[in-house]
Amino acid sequence: SPSRIPSNPPPPTPLPPIPIPIPTPIPPSTNPPHPSLDNLVNPIRQIRLPLPPFLTQ
């Protein structure tokens, strides 16, 4: 029924700004490689694409 619809709906509340965390630089000596990063990089490093025959001759 029309009575359920408000005549003047309130304006939408603006979204608060999302804080973006800035990573602080960590020295390599205290920053061990992340396991998940190693799991992603190691398979990529192990990939050896076969060269076409005309390149290996």
C-alpha positions as CSV (number, residue, x, y, z in Angstrom):
1,S,0.0,0.0,0.0
2,P,1.2,3.6,-0.6
3,S,1.2,4.3,3.2
4,R,4.2,2.0,3.6
5,I,6.4,4.1,1.3
6,P,7.8,7.2,3.1
7,S,7.3,10.4,1.3
8,N,10.8,11.7,1.9
9,P,13.3,8.8,2.2
10,P,16.4,9.8,4.3
11,P,19.5,10.5,2.2
12,P,22.0,7.7,2.0
13,T,24.7,7.9,4.6
14,P,28.1,8.4,3.0
15,L,30.5,5.5,3.5
16,P,33.4,6.2,5.8
17,P,36.8,6.3,4.1
18,I,38.6,3.0,4.1
19,P,42.0,3.2,5.8
20,I,44.7,1.7,3.6
21,P,47.4,0.1,5.7
22,I,50.9,1.1,4.6
23,P,53.4,-1.7,5.1
24,T,56.5,-0.7,7.0
25,P,59.7,-1.9,5.5
26,I,61.2,-4.9,7.3
27,P,64.9,-5.8,7.1
28,P,65.5,-9.0,5.2
29,S,67.3,-10.5,8.1
30,T,64.1,-10.4,10.3
31,N,61.7,-11.2,7.5
32,P,61.8,-14.9,6.6
33,P,60.1,-15.8,3.3
34,H,56.5,-16.5,3.6
35,P,55.5,-20.1,3.1
36,S,52.6,-19.3,0.9
37,L,54.9,-17.1,-1.3
38,D,57.4,-19.9,-1.5
39,N,54.7,-22.3,-2.5
40,L,53.7,-20.0,-5.3
41,V,57.1,-19.1,-6.6
42,N,58.8,-22.5,-6.4
43,P,56.5,-24.2,-8.9
44,I,56.8,-21.2,-11.2
45,R,60.6,-21.5,-11.0
46,Q,60.5,-25.2,-11.7
47,I,58.5,-24.8,-14.9
48,R,60.7,-25.4,-17.9
49,L,59.0,-24.8,-21.2
50,P,60.2,-27.1,-24.0
51,L,61.9,-25.1,-26.7
52,P,60.8,-25.5,-30.3
53,P,63.1,-27.7,-32.4
54,F,64.2,-24.8,-34.6
55,L,65.5,-22.9,-31.6
56,T,67.5,-25.8,-30.2
57,Q,69.2,-26.7,-33.5
